[in-house]
Amino acid sequence: MSKRSLLSNQSNAAIAIGGNQMRHERWKLRGGLQNLLRREDGQDLVEYVLLAALISTAIITVMRAVATQLIALVNHIVATLATVLSSIL
């Protein structure tokens, strides 16, 4: 057997072994992804995050409405006091 054919046979063997390893790694990755999709641990966390986002959005909306009304009330009080003070002085 010549050196060239010996090297070629070794290369083909290395490629076959590498191909098997790649196939094995692919199956491990696929199994890991399937396991991850089956697990329900992270779903609770996502639900809590979505609930917290919904609650915080509602709080921000209510606080903006209250702030607008509070500003209007303070402006009305200031205008009333200005009117009263101007009539006294």
N, C-alpha and C positions, 0 to 999 in steps of 0.2 A: 504494500500500500504506500502511495506517495504521501509526502508531507502535506501536499495541498488537499488531498481527499481526506486525510486524517483530521486536518483543521476544519474542513467543511463538515465532517461528521460530528466533531466536537461542537461546532457552532450550532448545528441543527439540534443537537441534544440540549444545549444551553437554552436555545429558543423554546424548545418543547417544555423544559422545566420552568422557564420564565412564564410561559403561557399558562401552565397549570397554576403557578403561584398567583398570576393575575386573576385567573378564573376563581381561585379560592378567595382572594381578597374581595373580589366583586360580590361573591356570595355572602361573605361576612358583612360587607357594607349593606347589602340588600336586607339581610336578616336584621341588622341593627336598625335600619330605617323602618322596617315593618314592626319591630318591637316598640320603637318610639311612637309610631302612629297608633298602636294598640293601647299604650299606656294612657291613663287618665289623670296622672298627677298634675300635669301642667294645665289641664283644662280648668281646674279650680282657680289657679292663679290668674288665668286669663279672665275668668268670670269676675273675680274680685277687682281686677284692674279696670275692666269695663264698667263695673258698678261704681267704683270710685270716680271714674271720669264722668259718668252720668250725674252723680251727686254733686261733684265740684262744678259742673256746668250749670246745674240748677241753682246752686248757691250763688254763683257769680251773677246769674240773671236776676235773681231776687235782690241781691245787694245793689245792683245797678238801679233797679226800680226804686228801692228804698232810698238810695242816695239822691235820686232825682226829686223824689217827693220831699225829702229832708231839706234839700237846697231851696226848693220852692217855699217851704214853711219858714225857713230862716229869712229868706228875702221878704216874705210877707210881714214877719215880726219886725224886721228892720224898717220897712216902709211905714208900718203902723207907729212905731216909736218915733220915727222922724216926723211924722204928721203931728203926733201928740206933743212932742218937744217944740216944734215950730209954733204951735198954737199957744203954748205956755209962755214962750219967750217972746 
